[in-house]
Amino acid sequence: MKVRELLEVLDETIGHLKIALVANQQRIFESPFTSYEFAQRAIEIQEDLRDLEKLKAELEELDPESDVEEHYSREEVEKLLKMLELLRESESHVY
């Protein structure tokens, strides 16, 4: 996998998480009974976003046409791709 391709997947996941963050932040004010849960989830999403944005900055410094495996082990790349897939599919903005 090329660095450019991984950046595209990463951008898609970051976009999905930003939508989820806004949705959870808005739901905080719906009910006093559920506000804590949505606030907690928003904090978790912010932490995930921060980590992904750090990774994106790190990847942007690399040659976009180089293979990711040149910079990271194959196992790390596979774990990252699984994590990104789970984050995209989590639909954390839908409750």
C-alpha angles and dihedrals in degrees: 000000000000122000089240091057092049090050090054091052090045092051091050091051093047090052091051092050092049089056090048091049093053092046092051093045090053093049091056089081097048099086137357088225095062103026094096092054093051092045090051092049091048090054091050091050091049090053091050090048092050091052093047093048090052089051091048091053090050093049093047089063090061128081106273092218095052122099116259089224089066089067104029133032118262090245092054091050092049092049091048093050091049091049092049091049092051092049092050093047096043092086089204089170091065119078 
